[in-house]
């Protein structure tokens, strides 16, 4: 029992999609005999293109949480663990406030409201000028950025419940909950909103679509089926936010599969064995997966067949990929941003930030991208 308790705690701590360089449960299981491996060293990139910093700011340290800045037009909303919340417009700081509480999840924004969460399960809403609007409490810590859509705020709590809150006053509209396995990953996985449904992945490899109107389940699908002799081996959680694109919804499971489903019915389109905690992105042709060893894969969106893979950044704790303008961008545990070519996956460019881990996936901003480091740096980067 003590072995299971310790291993379980370590799994939950490391596989929050926050600790970089942790590639599998073997890496954190103190009873594993697997040899430890080192992250890939960075080699010079032949003919590297130039990445330039368009602007940068500082918001505060993440404190081990995953803070993803929200981008609304040319405005950026960013938060830090100490309660700092700031807005930048075209790179200029417009305002900065203290939320009055330590923060653990955010940022969600729609141009009218800015929403963050706390380790005590509080959800705090502010208007676009930084004025407090309301705060409510959910059942446990908020690790993921809330989704703000029209008149609703969708919040995922750390115990894997979904809350729909009225955007005007925070009153609860509905709650969705389901049974979960005894051992799960502590992740910052959020939700995706597509039309009239909310899509979320869950422990045990499940992907669920619920009605945005009342929280009733529309369909449920299995991204992966847990298997193995021990609880650790049976961890098969969907620990990243689902991706909705082209009439399909796709998701990835740790120690499991990447799979795509019909967004309306939940019927399977394709799946393939590939373990990921970081998650996926897509463009018109390819689905991009950062696997558990920080190998970046490009898969055919229609069939799931492999197009290319890049293992030059293995074990560097890569984020989910961002597909943008013919490139694929990822960031790593040492504060580097790496840009790969969409066509063949070769490295095209690299940029160092402040040396602290970049935990949240890059965000699209104007014609480039935006990253937030765990040290608190915000970097708006122009592509080659």
C-alpha positions as CSV (number, residue, x, y, z in Angstrom):
1,X,0.0,0.0,0.0
2,X,2.8,2.4,0.8
3,X,4.5,1.7,-2.5
4,X,1.2,2.5,-4.4
5,X,0.6,5.7,-2.3
6,X,4.1,7.1,-3.0
7,X,4.1,6.2,-6.6
8,X,0.7,7.6,-7.0
9,X,1.6,10.9,-5.4
10,X,4.7,11.2,-7.5
11,X,2.7,10.5,-10.7
12,X,0.1,13.2,-9.8
13,X,2.8,15.7,-9.0
14,X,5.0,15.2,-12.0
15,X,2.5,14.5,-14.7
16,X,0.6,17.8,-14.2
17,X,1.9,18.6,-17.7
18,X,4.1,21.1,-15.8
19,X,7.3,19.4,-14.9
20,X,9.6,19.3,-17.9
21,X,11.8,16.3,-18.9
22,X,9.5,13.8,-17.1
23,X,8.8,11.4,-20.0
24,X,7.1,8.4,-18.5
25,X,5.9,7.0,-15.2
26,X,9.2,5.1,-15.0
27,X,10.9,8.5,-14.6
28,X,9.1,9.3,-11.4
29,X,8.4,5.8,-10.0
30,X,11.0,5.3,-7.2
31,X,10.7,1.5,-7.6
32,X,11.4,1.5,-11.3
33,X,14.6,-0.1,-12.5
34,X,14.5,1.7,-15.9
35,X,17.7,3.7,-16.7
36,X,17.5,7.4,-16.5
37,X,17.9,9.3,-19.7
38,X,19.1,12.8,-20.5
39,X,17.4,15.4,-22.5
40,X,18.6,16.1,-26.0
41,X,21.4,18.7,-26.3
42,X,20.7,21.5,-28.7
43,X,22.7,21.4,-31.9
44,X,23.2,24.3,-34.3
45,X,20.5,24.6,-36.9
46,X,22.0,24.8,-40.4
47,X,20.7,27.9,-42.2
48,X,18.5,28.9,-39.2
49,X,16.0,31.5,-39.8
50,X,15.7,34.5,-37.4
51,X,13.1,34.7,-34.7
52,X,12.6,38.2,-33.4
53,X,10.9,39.4,-30.2
54,X,8.3,42.0,-31.1
55,X,7.7,42.9,-27.5
56,X,8.0,41.5,-24.1
57,X,6.6,42.0,-20.6
58,X,6.8,40.6,-17.1
59,X,3.8,39.4,-15.1
60,X,5.2,37.2,-12.3
61,X,6.3,33.7,-11.6
62,X,4.0,30.7,-12.1
63,X,4.8,28.9,-8.8
64,X,4.6,25.5,-10.5
65,X,1.2,26.1,-12.1
66,X,0.4,26.4,-15.8
67,X,-0.6,29.9,-16.7
68,X,-1.7,30.4,-20.3
69,X,-2.1,34.0,-21.5
70,X,-5.4,34.8,-23.1
71,X,-5.3,36.5,-26.5
72,X,-8.3,38.6,-27.6
73,X,-7.6,40.5,-30.8
74,X,-4.4,42.5,-30.1
75,X,-5.0,42.3,-26.3
76,X,-3.2,39.9,-24.0
77,X,-4.3,39.0,-20.5
78,X,-1.8,37.2,-18.3
79,X,-1.7,36.1,-14.6
80,X,0.8,34.9,-12.1
81,X,0.7,32.7,-8.9
82,X,1.0,35.7,-6.6
83,X,-2.3,37.1,-7.8
84,X,-1.0,39.5,-10.4
85,X,-3.3,40.0,-13.4
86,X,-2.3,42.3,-16.3
87,X,-3.5,43.4,-19.7
88,X,-1.2,44.3,-22.6
89,X,-2.5,46.1,-25.7
90,X,-0.2,45.8,-28.7
91,X,2.7,45.2,-26.3
92,X,1.9,48.1,-24.0
93,X,0.8,47.4,-20.4
94,X,-2.6,48.9,-20.0
95,X,-3.3,47.9,-16.5
96,X,-2.0,45.6,-13.7
97,X,-4.0,44.6,-10.6
98,X,-3.6,42.3,-7.6
99,X,-6.4,39.8,-7.5
100,X,-6.0,39.6,-3.7
101,X,-5.5,35.8,-3.7
102,X,-3.0,33.3,-4.9
103,X,-3.9,32.0,-8.4
104,X,-3.5,28.6,-9.9
105,X,-5.4,28.6,-13.2
106,X,-6.0,31.1,-16.0
107,X,-6.5,33.1,-18.0
108,X,-9.9,32.9,-19.7
109,X,-11.1,36.0,-21.5
110,X,-13.5,37.1,-24.2
111,X,-12.8,40.9,-24.4
112,X,-15.5,41.7,-21.9
113,X,-14.5,39.5,-19.0
114,X,-11.3,38.1,-17.6
115,X,-11.5,34.9,-15.4
116,X,-8.9,33.1,-13.3
117,X,-9.0,30.4,-10.6
118,X,-7.4,29.8,-7.2
119,X,-5.9,26.8,-5.4
120,X,-8.9,27.0,-3.0
121,X,-11.4,26.6,-5.8
122,X,-12.4,30.2,-6.1
123,X,-13.3,31.6,-9.6
124,X,-12.6,35.3,-9.9
125,X,-14.1,37.4,-12.7
126,X,-13.0,40.9,-13.7
127,X,-14.2,43.2,-16.5
128,X,-11.9,44.2,-19.4
129,X,-10.6,47.2,-17.4
130,X,-9.6,45.1,-14.4
131,X,-12.6,45.9,-12.2
132,X,-13.8,42.9,-10.0
133,X,-17.1,41.5,-11.0
134,X,-17.8,38.4,-8.9
135,X,-16.2,35.5,-7.3
136,X,-17.6,32.0,-6.5
137,X,-16.3,28.7,-5.3
138,X,-16.2,25.4,-6.9
139,X,-15.4,22.0,-5.4
140,X,-11.6,22.0,-5.7
141,X,-8.6,23.8,-7.0
142,X,-8.8,25.4,-10.5
143,X,-5.8,24.4,-12.6
144,X,-7.0,25.0,-16.1
145,X,-7.9,28.3,-17.8
146,X,-11.7,28.8,-17.7
147,X,-13.5,29.0,-21.1
148,X,-15.5,32.2,-21.5
149,X,-18.2,32.0,-24.2
150,X,-21.0,34.4,-24.6
151,X,-23.0,34.4,-21.4
152,X,-21.2,31.4,-19.8
153,X,-17.9,30.7,-18.0
154,X,-17.0,27.0,-18.1
155,X,-14.7,26.0,-15.3
156,X,-13.0,22.6,-14.8
157,X,-12.1,21.9,-11.2
158,X,-9.2,19.7,-10.1
159,X,-11.5,16.8,-9.2
160,X,-12.6,16.7,-12.9
161,X,-16.0,18.4,-12.5
162,X,-17.3,20.9,-15.1
163,X,-19.1,24.0,-13.9
164,X,-21.1,26.4,-16.1
165,X,-21.3,29.8,-14.4
166,X,-23.4,32.8,-15.5
167,X,-20.9,35.3,-16.9
168,X,-22.9,38.2,-15.5
169,X,-22.9,37.2,-11.8
170,X,-21.2,33.8,-11.4
171,X,-24.4,31.9,-10.5
172,X,-24.2,28.2,-11.3
173,X,-26.1,27.1,-14.4
174,X,-25.2,23.4,-14.3
175,X,-22.5,21.0,-13.2
176,X,-21.2,17.8,-14.9
177,X,-19.4,15.1,-12.9
178,X,-18.5,11.5,-13.4
179,X,-16.7,8.8,-11.5
180,X,-12.9,8.7,-12.0
181,X,-10.2,6.1,-11.2
182,X,-8.4,6.2,-7.9
183,X,-5.1,7.2,-9.5
184,X,-5.2,10.1,-12.0
185,X,-2.9,12.7,-13.5
186,X,-3.0,16.2,-12.0
187,X,-3.2,18.1,-15.1
188,X,-4.1,21.6,-16.4
189,X,-6.4,20.2,-19.1
190,X,-9.1,22.6,-20.1
191,X,-12.3,22.3,-22.1
192,X,-13.1,23.1,-25.8
193,X,-16.4,24.8,-26.7
194,X,-17.7,24.0,-30.2
195,X,-21.1,25.2,-31.1
196,X,-23.6,24.0,-28.5
197,X,-21.4,21.5,-26.8
198,X,-18.5,21.5,-24.3
199,X,-15.8,18.9,-25.0
200,X,-13.6,17.6,-22.2
201,X,-11.2,14.6,-21.7
202,X,-11.2,12.6,-18.5
203,X,-9.2,10.0,-16.6
204,X,-9.6,6.5,-17.9
205,X,-9.2,7.7,-21.5
206,X,-12.7,9.1,-22.0
207,X,-13.8,12.0,-24.2
208,X,-17.2,13.6,-23.4
209,X,-19.4,16.1,-25.2
210,X,-22.0,17.8,-23.0
211,X,-24.7,20.3,-23.9
212,X,-23.7,23.9,-23.2
213,X,-27.3,24.6,-22.4
214,X,-27.8,22.2,-19.5
215,X,-24.7,20.0,-19.0
216,X,-26.5,16.9,-20.2
217,X,-24.2,14.4,-22.0
218,X,-24.5,14.2,-25.8
219,X,-22.0,11.5,-26.4
220,X,-19.0,9.7,-24.8
221,X,-16.1,8.1,-26.6
222,X,-13.0,6.1,-25.6
223,X,-9.7,7.7,-26.7
224,X,-7.9,4.9,-25.0
225,X,-8.7,1.9,-22.8
226,X,-6.6,1.5,-19.6
227,X,-4.5,-1.7,-19.5
228,X,-1.8,-3.1,-17.4
229,X,-1.2,-5.1,-14.2
230,X,-0.9,-2.1,-11.8
231,X,-2.7,1.1,-11.2
232,X,0.2,3.1,-12.5
233,X,0.2,1.1,-15.8
234,X,-3.5,1.6,-16.1
235,X,-3.3,5.4,-16.0
236,X,-4.7,6.4,-19.4
237,X,-5.9,9.9,-18.8
238,X,-6.8,12.5,-21.4
239,X,-4.6,15.1,-19.8
240,X,-4.8,17.9,-22.4
241,X,-7.5,20.0,-24.0
242,X,-9.4,18.3,-27.0
243,X,-8.9,19.8,-30.4
244,X,-11.9,20.7,-32.6
245,X,-11.2,21.1,-36.3
246,X,-13.0,20.3,-39.6
247,X,-16.0,18.6,-38.1
248,X,-13.9,16.3,-36.0
249,X,-12.7,16.4,-32.4
250,X,-9.4,14.8,-31.6
251,X,-7.7,14.0,-28.3
252,X,-4.7,12.2,-26.9
253,X,-4.3,10.0,-23.8
254,X,-1.2,9.3,-21.7
255,X,0.0,5.7,-22.1
256,X,-2.7,5.3,-24.8
257,X,-3.8,6.6,-28.1
258,X,-4.4,9.7,-30.3
259,X,-7.9,9.5,-31.8
260,X,-10.3,11.6,-33.8
261,X,-14.1,11.4,-33.7
262,X,-17.0,12.8,-35.6
263,X,-17.8,16.0,-33.6
264,X,-21.6,15.7,-33.9
265,X,-22.0,12.0,-33.0
266,X,-18.8,10.9,-31.3
267,X,-18.3,8.0,-33.8
268,X,-14.6,7.0,-34.3
269,X,-12.8,8.2,-37.4
270,X,-9.3,6.8,-36.7
271,X,-6.9,6.1,-33.8
272,X,-3.3,5.1,-33.4
273,X,-1.0,4.2,-30.5
274,X,0.8,7.3,-29.3
275,X,1.1,8.5,-25.7
276,X,0.8,12.2,-25.0
277,X,0.3,14.5,-22.0
278,X,1.1,17.8,-23.8
279,X,-1.7,17.5,-26.4
280,X,-2.3,18.2,-30.1
281,X,-2.8,20.9,-32.7
282,X,-3.7,20.8,-36.4
283,X,-3.6,22.7,-39.7
284,X,-5.4,21.9,-42.9
285,X,-3.3,18.8,-43.6
286,X,-1.7,17.5,-40.5
287,X,-2.3,16.7,-36.8
288,X,0.7,17.5,-34.6
289,X,1.3,15.6,-31.5
290,X,4.0,16.1,-28.8
291,X,4.4,12.7,-27.3
292,X,5.5,11.8,-23.7
293,X,9.1,11.7,-24.7
294,X,9.0,15.2,-26.4
295,X,9.1,13.7,-29.9
296,X,7.0,15.8,-32.3
297,X,4.8,13.9,-34.8
298,X,2.9,15.0,-37.8
299,X,0.0,12.7,-38.7
300,X,-2.3,12.8,-41.7
301,X,-5.6,14.4,-40.5
302,X,-7.7,12.1,-42.5
303,X,-6.2,8.8,-41.7
304,X,-3.8,9.2,-38.7
305,X,-0.9,7.8,-40.7
306,X,2.6,9.1,-39.9
307,X,3.9,11.9,-42.1
308,X,7.1,12.8,-40.2
309,X,8.6,12.8,-36.7
310,X,11.3,14.9,-35.1
311,X,13.2,13.5,-32.1
312,X,15.9,16.2,-32.0
313,X,14.3,17.7,-28.9
314,X,13.6,14.5,-27.0
315,X,13.0,14.7,-23.2
316,X,13.2,18.5,-23.2
317,X,9.7,18.8,-21.8
318,X,8.1,20.2,-24.8
319,X,4.7,21.9,-24.8
320,X,1.8,21.2,-27.1
321,X,2.6,22.3,-30.7
322,X,1.2,25.3,-32.3
323,X,0.6,25.1,-36.1
324,X,1.0,28.5,-37.7
325,X,1.8,29.9,-41.1
326,X,3.6,26.9,-42.4
327,X,5.5,26.3,-39.2
328,X,5.1,24.3,-36.0
329,X,6.2,25.9,-32.8
330,X,6.9,24.2,-29.4
331,X,8.6,25.5,-26.3
332,X,10.7,23.6,-23.7
333,X,11.7,23.3,-20.1
334,X,14.8,25.5,-20.5
335,X,12.9,28.5,-21.9
336,X,13.6,27.9,-25.6
337,X,11.1,28.3,-28.4
338,X,11.7,25.9,-31.3
339,X,10.1,26.3,-34.8
340,X,9.8,23.3,-37.2
341,X,8.9,23.4,-40.8
342,X,5.4,22.1,-41.4
343,X,6.4,20.1,-44.5
344,X,9.1,17.8,-43.2
345,X,9.5,18.6,-39.5
346,X,13.1,19.9,-39.7
347,X,14.1,22.6,-37.3
348,X,14.0,26.0,-38.8
349,X,14.7,28.4,-35.9
350,X,15.2,28.7,-32.2
351,X,14.9,31.5,-29.7
352,X,16.0,31.7,-26.0
353,X,13.8,33.5,-23.5
354,X,14.7,33.9,-19.8
355,X,15.9,30.3,-19.1
356,X,12.8,29.2,-17.1
357,X,10.5,26.5,-18.2
358,X,7.7,27.4,-20.6
359,X,4.8,25.2,-19.5
360,X,1.8,26.4,-21.5
361,X,1.6,25.9,-25.2
362,X,2.5,28.9,-27.4
363,X,-0.5,31.0,-28.4
364,X,-1.1,32.6,-31.8
365,X,-0.8,36.4,-31.7
366,X,-1.1,38.5,-34.8
367,X,1.1,36.9,-37.4
368,X,3.4,35.3,-34.8
369,X,3.2,33.7,-31.4
370,X,3.2,34.4,-27.7
371,X,4.7,32.4,-24.8
372,X,4.7,32.9,-21.1
373,X,7.6,31.5,-19.1
374,X,7.3,30.1,-15.6
375,X,9.7,33.0,-14.6
376,X,6.9,35.4,-15.6
377,X,8.2,36.6,-18.9
378,X,5.8,37.3,-21.8
379,X,7.3,37.2,-25.3
380,X,5.6,38.1,-28.5
381,X,7.6,36.5,-31.3
382,X,7.6,37.2,-35.0
383,X,8.0,34.1,-37.2
384,X,10.7,34.0,-40.0
